[in-house]
Amino acid sequence: MSSVLRPTGRTEGTRASERSLLIRRLVFVIPGGIALLAGLDAALLLLGLPAPVTTERLPLIHAPLMVFAFIGTLVVLERAVAARRWWGFTSPLALGLGGVALLSTLPIAVGQFGFVIGLVALLAIYGVVWARQPSMATAIQVLGALSGLVSVILWLSGALIAFIAPSMVAFLVLTIFGERLELARVSPTVNEKVERSAFTRSVALSMTALAAPLWPDIGYPLFGVALLVIVLWLFNHDVATRLVHSAGLARYMAVCLLLGYAWLLVAGGIWLVAGPVTSGAGYDAVLHAVFLGFVMSMIMAHAPVILPAVIRRPLPYRRFFYFPVALLHGSLVARLLIGDGRDLAEVVQWGGAVNIIAVLIFVVFAVASAVAGAPRTTERGVTS
């Protein structure tokens, strides 16, 4: 009898341990989720549409909420898990709580200091990664973290968000670029020279992000050029250009990635041609081309792979994931290329509203897929 019960006890203990780990990881995810919902609420206010919550502060903190408290928390949490250091979780915790502080009645500086602490801790995480195995990919991500830290410090010192936007863009673009370089090493086209080229382009992006607000007339076009040369590298060497011809999850991820890169071309082209856009239709177009078209597409692409590593629960890919992706990019075309391009306020409003719906639908689909578990497989091997 005892020999039968003993394995069951270990199984129950393992399950309890997994549940405990899931709860601990969710503690870090929840502030990021709150920041997402608040950021989408702020987006409605900025579009001039009815929103569930209305405060004077929300529209002013929309970009930092999305960049640092939501996206930053998710990205950094994955890095903290990979670093395998208990103190590494200080970074996503500080970023998430920084966002919560921004939403409270506390002074904005409290949330800003939270972001500073989170980004400094992120640099320490990269120090651990570098000590294990130095690489150009890690160096690029360090440049991204430094760009993010600079943007928050400038914001804390009184700079307007519109003028630190290039450094915020560099933070996320370089973080993702470094991760893509890690994966691109399996490609036969990537060698030491190609990796050095990627690092040189990353230095150019981080430097021109600083130059843009100081010398706008030349800084912004140069920032656009730096962004464009990074996109060209990705189209030439990223494995997504080959995996798009495959099937299933690999093809889904590749489609999302290539769509995101296309939006970086749009943003880089606008900065190159229009120069310093810090308000109006051009400002709306460049920021949402990057943060929605590129970054949100990256999140949709990597969610089935990254989230299971973070929360230790499978997030199976399903074909209906394509629906919010198509909705996001279709509405973004309407919003940016038609609404902003032709200065049609109503198209911008409705395109922005559908952007928000697409993001929420993806979240619902992701939760539903995680709860449902692995999809059924037909006799032909096609998942349902």
Secondary structure, DSSP 4 states (H G I P E B T S, - for coil): -HHHHHHHHHHHHHHHHHHHHHHHHHHHHHHHHHHHHHHHHHHHHHTT---S---SSGGGGHHHIIIIIIIIHHHHHHHHHHHT-GGGGHHHHHHHHHHHHHHSSS-HHHHHHHHHHHHHHHHHHHHHHHHH---HHHHHHHHHHHHHHHHHHHHHTT--HHHHHHHHHHHHHHHHHHHHHHHHTTSTT--HHHHHHHHHHHHHHHHHHHHHHHSHHHHHHHHHHHHHHHHHHHHHH-THHHHTTS-HHHHHHHHHHHHHHHHHHHHHHHHHHH----SHHHHHHHHHIIIIIIIIHHHHHHHHHHHHHHHSS-----GGGHHHHHHHHHHHIIIIIIIITTT-HHHHHHHHHHHHHHHHHHHHHHHHHHHH-SPPB-TTS-B-
